[in-house]
Amino acid sequence: MAGRLLRSAAAWDLTALLNAADPRASLPARNLWLARLLEWLRHAPTAREDARAADATPLPLLRLKHLLNVLERHPEHQAAVRDVIARCWSELNAIGLFADVGFAPRMALWGEVFHRLRQRLLPGTVDTSELGELFGQLFPDSADESWLRQIDGDLLARLQALVFPQEDEGGWRAPMRDALTVLVSSVRAAGLSGPLRLRMGADTLAGHPFEQLARASEQFVQALDGQDETALRQALQVLRALLDQCRSAVRSVPEHLETYGVSVDIIFDVEQLTERLRRIEDLMDCLVAPDPAPRLLQLTADLIRVTHERRSLRTLFARHYSLLARKVAERSAETGEHYITRDRKEYRDMLRRAAGGGAVIAGTVFAKFAVMALGLSAFWAGFWAGANYALSFVIIHLLHWTVATKQPAMTAPAMAHKLSQIGTDEGLDGFVDEVAHLVRSQVAGILGNLAIVAPLVLLVQGAALLLAGKPLVGETDAHYALHSLTALGPSWLYAAFTGVLLFISSLVAGWAENWFVFHRLDSAIAWNPRIVARLGSSRAQTWAAWWRANVSGMAANISLGLMLGLVPALLQFVGLPIEVRHVTLSTGQLAAAVGALGPGVALTAPFWLCVLGIAGTGVLNLVVSFALAFRVALRSRGIQLADRARVRRAIWRRLRRSPGSFLFPPDDAAGR
């Protein structure tokens, strides 16, 4: 009974569709009818249909079988449907379906971004003679790929008899051959273009595969039209060999980018070229297959997949920014290695460099109060505060000193590299060693910064009081500092936000160095005739080496300083009262407040609430920036941290056995 009800309900909907099949209708009307027929196949199941599909057979397959059964029982409907499909095939241009679907019309990443946005935001139309444009309207659901791939041989034979009742060269073979020519031309042009050709391995281009593609493709198409099977096999073999050589040449491009800098546009070009080579192989398989129907079915499913992938912005960025993210992370890792101490000598050196950084930050604190005293507008106050921070950080960098909060975002990629080696017990122990080294380095950096900045600020405040009769930072600013730094306010939220800015500065540093290397600016400085004429050969070489070694640090310090000053001002402009809280700067401000209000303030609750707030600020500055950088480094390397419990147990075991290793350096470089 349920089966009869299912057939009755389905037949009622299908009857209306079949009665509407009109071969004499206009092309848009016929295209719309095809779209409605396919929509009927994937229609959401009723309760009875859902029960019928309890055997896990996809609903579209059940409905496709029912459609074919109905057409086989009603020759008049079968003739009408067949004529509609035949007229559509004769009037629709299918070359674009095989040659263009899934590919960008121009090899430019941001052009593709805007194209995908238009696809997502603007409605499509069936009023078209291009099958490639109509394809997305016929298969708007990504699940269509799945049920198409599940069509078995018997059902496919019945479907083929409806769609292609007889071998029709004009049906799909002719446009497929033309599409093959279009794809070969695109591959040849891309392979010979400067951005890709200059980055391909010389050995992969020795046989000039891209130059020979057009001739080999022409011979293959001619052999398809002939009757000589031997000539066809030879032409097919030559074309496949050339495609393999082209594929090897394309695979060599990322290797070049790994060494000489990454460009997302080139990564996009490589992706497009690789997919076109794969499409050529698919078309060749269809054209030479003794039974092409299964190949055509799989090709159709592939086209549905790439159609929906091309609508996804997330897929686009995930693919083409992954290599850039990894290179940015790796360049940060190279810098981050310098911030990890592994023995007593390096630990003492870290304390010394952190003390130097604290001394410079003491001057930064007074300069900040001076900028505040000018009473500038929000933007200019933020700009000059940012310039003050940037100048201080650059001085610290040039003197080879350090600011503790900059370390985590740089060291996280280095830690991620170690994490990729925890598959063995030795690798896990090595990772725990790095955790201990990192924590110890962060503690040394913070202690070195704070141990100098607070006493030095107090000393300057006391000297000004003795010499000028009043401290440089007055009571008004001191009370403001006590009010703003307290743990009872939003200081910890601001500290987490500052951690985000610290992380962003590390990305800017990695990106700037990648950009510098990609455009070979070090070589340009060293060998450009005008630069050499002005600086001299020796000095040009020196400058090139200096910029290659320092471009990352300069970018990180300047970007961080400007962001600390300008971002809060810009956010306040749009109504977000966000400030920054940097542990070293906050400590200097608190010391200035003590110098202005006298040592008695250290006995009050507001002072200790500020101390608590600064402690939380330091933790959040470090943890947030490290966590964000660590996550990016993991994702860019494709590392899945599945055995988290094993890593946690190893760290806790080290804490129980040797807690001092997280605070004090080992006796020798090999110890823990």
N, C-alpha and C positions, 0 to 999 in steps of 0.2 A: 504493500500500500504506500509506504514511504517512498519507494522507488518510483511508482507511478506519479505521485504528487511532485516529485523532483522533476521528472521528465515533463510533466504538464506545465509547471511554472517556468522551467527553462525554455520550453517550446514557445510559450506565449511571448516572452521577450525576444526570442530568436526569430519568431515568425515576423514580428514587426521589422526587424533588421533586414531579413531576407526579402521581404516585400519592398523595402526601400532601395534595394540594390538596382541601380539604373545605369547601364553602360553608356547611355546617351546623355547623362547629366554632365555638367561642366566639370572641369578638372578639380577645382576646389571642393565641389560637392562630393565627388568620388573620393577625394582624399579624406574628407570629413567622415564619410561612411566607413572607410577602412579604420580610421581612428576609433570610431564608435564600436566597430566589430571587435577590435582588440581590447577595448575597454570592457566589453561584455565578457570576454574571456577571463579577465582578471577581477571581475566584479566581486565585491565582498560577499562571502557566503551567507546564505540564510541558515536557519537552524537545521533544516533538513539536508541542505547541501553540506553543511559542516559535518553532519553525521555520516553522510556518504563518503566524505574525505577522511574518515577515521583511519584508513589504511595508510595515511601519510602521503598519499598521492596528491600533488599540488592541484588546487582547484582549476587553474587554467588548463591543465592537461585533461582533467575530467570534462571540462566544457569543450575543449578542442575535439576530443573523441565524439562528444555528442553532436557537435557541429558537423563533423564529417559523416556521421551516421545519418543525420537529417538530409544532408546534401545528396548522399548516395541513394536515399529513398525518394527524393524529389528531384528528378532530372531538370525540371524547369528552373528551380532555384540554383542548382549546380551550374547550369549554363549561364545564368545571370551573374553569379559571383565570379565565375571564371572569366567572363567577358569584362567585368569591371577591373579585375586584376590585370588582365591582358592589356586593356587600354591604358591603365596606369603605368605599366611597364613600358609601353610604347611612347608615352608622352612625358614621363619623368626622366630626367637626366641622372643616371646612377653613377657617373664618374666621381662626383664629389663624395658620394657615400663611401666608396672604396679608397679614395685618394686623400680626402680632406677631413673626414670625421675623426675627431680625437687630436687633431694637430692645429697649431696656431697658424693663422695666415701669414704672420710676420714673426720672425724669431726674435721677439723682445718680451722679456718677462713681464714688465709692467703693462705693456699692451695686452697681454693675456689676462692680467688681473682685471683690467677694466672690461674686457670682453666677458669674463665670467660674471662680473657684477651685473652687466647688462642682461646676460642670460637668466640670472636669478631674479632680477627685478622686473623685467619687461615680459609681457605675455608673448607666446609664439603664435604663429598662424599656419593654417594648412593651405593657404592660398599661395602655393609655390610650385614650380616645376622642377625644383631640385630635390632629389630624394634624400640627399644628405641633410637638408634643412627640415624635411618632413619627418625624418627618422626619429628625432627627439619627441615629436608629437605622437608618433605611433607607439613608442615605447617610453613613456614618461616615468615608469616605475623601475627602480634598480633591481627589484626582485624578478623582473622579466628574464634576466640573464639565467637565473637559477632554473626556472621551469623549462626554458628552451633547451638547456643542456641535458635535461632528463627525458627528452623525447626519444623513444626507442626506435629501432629500425622499421618495424611494421607501421607505426604511426607516421614516421617520416616518409615512408613510401606513399602512403595515402595522401599526405599533405603535398608531396611533390607532384602527384597526379593532378591536384587541384591548382597549384600555383604555376607549375611548368608541365603541362600535359604532354609535351613532346620537347625533344631537344631543340632549343631555340637559341641560335647564335646571337641574335639581337636581344635576347632576354637578359643575360648576365655576362656572357663571355666577352662580348664586344666592349662594353663599358669597363670590364675588369682589365682587359688588355690595355685600354687607354689609360686607366688609372695606374697601371704598372709603369707606363711611360712617364706619366706625371710624377710619380714617386721617385723613379730613377733620376729624373731631371733635378728634383729637389735635393736628393741625397748628393748628387754630383756637385751641385752648386754650393751646398753647405760644407761638403768636405774640402772643397777648394777655396773656401773663404778664408781670409787672413786670420781672424781670431782663432779658428779651430786648426787650420793647417799648420800654423806656427807652433802649436802646442802638441802636435802629434809626434810620436816617436819617428825618427828618421828611418829606422829599419822597417817600420810598418808601411811606409810610403814608398819603399824601394821599387815595388812592382807597379807603381802608379795605378792603384786599383780604382780610384774615383774617376780618373780620366777614361778608363776602359769600360766603365759601367754602361754608358749609353750604347756603344756598339754591341756589347754582349747582350743587352736587353733587346735590341733590335733583331739580332740573330735569333734569340729565343722566340720572339713573337712571330718571326717569319717561319721558324720551324713548327710552331703550333699550327700554322695554316697549311703546312705541307703534309705529305704522306710518309715521309721518311722518319721512322722511329729512331734510327741510329743518330741522325742529325739532331733530333729533338733531345735525345739523351746527352749528346755531347754539348749542345748549347746550354742545357740545364746544368750540367756539371761545371761548365766554365762560369756561368752566372753565379752559381752557389759559391764557387771558390772565390770569386771577386767580392761577393758579399761578406764572406768570412774575413777576407783581408781588410775590407772597410770596417768591419766590426772591431777587429783588432786595433786598427788605427784610432777608432773612436775611444776604445777602452784606455788608450795611452794618454788621453787628455787629462782625466782626473789625476793621474800620476804626476803630470807636469804641474797641475794646480796645487797639489799637496806640497810641492817644493817651492814654487815661485809665486804663490798667492792665489786666492780664490776670487772668482767673479761669478755672481749668481746668474748673470746673463749667459755666460759661457756654459755654466752647468745646465741652464735651460736649453741651450742649443744642443748640447750633448744628449740630453734626454729626448728631445724631439728627433734628432738624427737616429738615435738607437731605436725608437719606436717606428720610424719610417722603414728602417732596415727589416724590422720584424714584420711589418705589414707587407712588404715586398715578398718575403718568404711565404706568408700566409696566402697571398694571391697566387703565387707560383704553385703552391700545393693544390689549390682549388683547380687551377687550369690544367694540371697534368694528371689529376686523380682519375682513375678509371670510373669510380663512383663518386662524383663530386658532391652529392647531397649532404653527407655527414660533414664534409669540410665547410660547405656553405653555412650549415647550421651553427657550427662552432665559430665561424667568422662572424655571423650575425650576433651571437652571444658576446663575442669579444667587442664588437662595435657598441653594443648596449653598455658594456662595462666602461669603455673609454668615454662614451658620451656622458655618463653620470660622473665619472672622475673629473671630466673637464669642467663640470659645473661646480666642483668643490674647491673653494679657496684654501681650505685647510690642507687638502692633499697637495695642492700646488706648492704652498710654502713649506710643508713638511718635507717634500722631495728636494726642492731646490735650495733651501736654506740649511739643510742638514750638514752638508760639507762645509759651508761657511761657518756655521756654529761650531763645528769641531775644530776648524783651523783657528777661530777666535779663542776657543777654550785652550787649545794647545799652545798658542802664543802666550796666553795668560799663564799657562802652566810653566813655560820656560822662565817667565819673570818670577812666578811664585816660588820656584825652587830656591831663589836667593833669600826668601823670607823664612825658610825652615832651618832651624839649627839642629845639629846632630851630635855635637861634642862641646866640651867646655870652652874651647877657643871660639867657636861660632857663637856660643851663648854669651860670652863676654863681649864679643863684637856686636851682637844684637843689643845688649844693654847700652853699649857706648853709642851706637847709632840712634837708638830710641831716645837717649838723653839729649843728643844733639837736636833731634826733632822736637823734643819738649821745649828746648831753649828758643827755637824759632817760633813755636806756637805761643810762647809767652808774649812775644812781640805782637803776634797776630791778635791776641786778646785785647791789648791796648788800642791797636789800630781799629778793631771792631767798635769799641766804645767811642772812639773819635768819630767814626762814620755816623754812629747813632746820634752823637751830639750835634751834628750838622743840621739835623731836622729836614733831610731831603724827602722828596716824594717817594712812594713805595718802590717804584721801579728803580730809580737812581740809587736809593739806599741799598736795594738788593744787588744792583750791579756793582757798586763800589765795595760792598761787603764780599761779593763773589771774587772781585779782582784782588782783594786783600787775601782771601783764602788761597786763590790760585797762585799768587806770587809767593806766598809762604810755602806752599807745597812744592813749587818748582825749586825754590832755594834749598829746601830739604833734599829734594831729589838730586840736585847738582852737587850738593855736599856729601852725597851718598849716606845720608841719614834716613830715618824712617818715621812714619806715623803708624801706630799699631793698627788702627781701624782699617787701613788700606790693605792689610795683609790677607784677611780671610778670602775675599773675592778672587785674589790672585792665586792663593794656595789651593783652593777647592779643585781646580782642574788637575793639579798635580796629585791630589788625593784620589780623584776619580781614576786616574791612570793606575795607581796602586791597587784600587779596588777591582780592576779587571783581572788581577792576578791572584785572587783569593780562592781559586779552585783547589789549591793544595794547602796543606798545613803550613808549609814554609811561606807561601804567599800570604796566608792569613796572618801569620806572625809578623811578616814584613809590613802589612797594612796597620796592625796594631802599633808597631814601632813608629810608623809615620803619624798615627794619631797622637801618640805621646810626644813626638817631636813637635808636632803642630801646636798642641795645647801649651807646651813649654815655651815655644816661640812667641805665642800670643801673650802669655803672662809676662814674659821678659819685655816685650814691646810696650805693653801697657805700663808696667812698673817703671821702665825707663822714661817714658813720656811723662807720667804723673810725678815721678820723683824729682823732676827738674822744673816742670811748668809751675807747680804750686809754690815752691820756695822762691823761685825767681820772680814771680808776680808779686809775692809778698815783699820781697826785697826792694823791688822798684817802687811799690806803694810806700814803703817806709822811707826810702831815700827821698821821694818827692815830698813827703810830709816834713822831713827834717830840713830840706833845702828850700821848699817853696811855701811851707806852712799848710799845705793841703795835699791830699793824695791825688794822683792822676784820675782815678775813678772815684767820683763823689758818692755821697750817701744815697742820693736819688737812684743812681744806677745800681748801687749795691742792694737796695731794697727790691728793685726790679729783678735782679739776679736771684735773690732768695725766693721771690714769689714765683718766678718762671721755672726754676730748676727743681722745685719740690716734687717729691714722689706722689703727693696728693693730687697733682694736676695731670695734664695729658703728656707729661714729659716722656713717658715710656712709649706712648703711641708715636710721638715725634721721633724718638730714637729708632723705632722700627722703620719708619719712613726714611730716616737717614741711612739705615742699612740698605734700603732699596737703591738709594742714590749711589752708595758705595759700590754696589753690584753693577749698576749701569755704567759707572766710570770704568770698571774692568772690561765691560763689553766694548766701550768706546776705545779703550787702549788696544784690545785685540784687533778690532776692526781697523783702526788707524795703521797699525803695523802691517796688517794684511794688505791694505790699500797701498802703503808705501812700497812693499815688496812686489806686489802685482804690477805696479806701474814702473818698477825698476828705477825708483828715484835715486837710490844710492849710486847706481851705475851712471845715471844722468849727472849727478853732482860730481862724480869722479872723472867723467870723460866728456862732458859737454864742452865743445870748443870755446864758447863764450865764458863759461864758468871757469874753465882751466886758464883762459887768458887773463881773467880778472884775479883769480886767487893764486894761480901757479899750480903746477902739477902736484907737488907734495902736499900743499895745503888743501887742495881739492880732494885728494885721497883721504886726508885726515878728517875733513868735514863729512865726507860720505860715510866713513866708518863710524863717526860720532853719531850721526843722525840714525844710522841703521841700529845702533845700540841703544839709543835714547828716545826714539820716536814713540814707543809704547808708554814709557814713563812720563814723557811730556804730555801726551794726550790724556793719560789718566789723571794727572795732577791738575791740568788746566780745566778739563771737563768737570772734575769733582768740585773744584773751587767755585767755578761759575754756577754749577747746579746748586750748591749749598747756599749761595746768595740769591740767585735769580728765581729758582723754582718756587720757593715760598711766596715771593712777591707776585709772581704770575698766578699762583693758585689763589692768593687773597683777592686778586682782581676779579676772579670768577666766583668769589664767595666761599672759598675753602680756607679757613684760617689755620693752615698748616705751617709749622716751623721746623727747624732742624735742631737736633740735639747730638752733638759730637762729644764723646767722653773727654777727650783732652781739652777741647775748647771750653766745655762746661766746667771742668776742674779749674781752669785758669780764671773763669768768671767768678767762681765761688771764692777762690783765693783773693781776687780783687775785692770782693765784697767784705771779706774778713779784714783786709788791709784798710778799707774805708771805715768800717764800723768798729774796729778794735777787736782784740782777741776774746773779749767777753762774749761775743756772738757765738763762739764755738761751744758755749755752755747752754745754748738755747735749743728748743725743739725744732724751729725752722731750719737751723743749720744742719742738724742730723737728718732731717727729712730730705734736705738737698743732697747730703752724702748718700743716703739710700737711693735717691733718684739717679745720681750719677753712676752708682754701682749697677743699677738696672740698665742705664743707658749704655754702659760699656758692654754688658752681656748682649743686649739687643743689637747694637751696632755690629758686633762680631757674628752673632748667630744668624741674623737675617741675611746679611751679605754672603756669608759662607753657604747657607742653605740654598739660596737662589743660584749661586754660581755652581755649587755641587750638582744641583738638579740639571742645569743646562749641560754641564760636562757629561753627566751620565747619559742623558738623552742623545746628545750629539755623538757619543761613542756607541750608542745602541746597547748599553749595559743595563741588564735587568737584575736588580738586587733582589733575588728571590729568597736567599737564605739570610734574612735579616737577623733572625734569632741567633744564628751561629756567630755572626759578627758581634752582636751585643754581648753574647756570653764571653767571647774572647777578650773584649775590652774590659768587662767587669772582672774577669779573671786577672788581668794585668793590674787593675786598680787594687784588688785585694792583695796581690803578691808584692807589688812594687808601686805604691801610691806616689812615692817621691819622684818616680821617673816622669810624671806629668808636670813636675814643678822645677826639678833640678837636672842639669845635664849629667850624662854618664861620665865615668872616669876616663873612658877612651872612646874613640869613634865607633868601635864595633860593639860596645856594650849597650845595654838597654837601661 
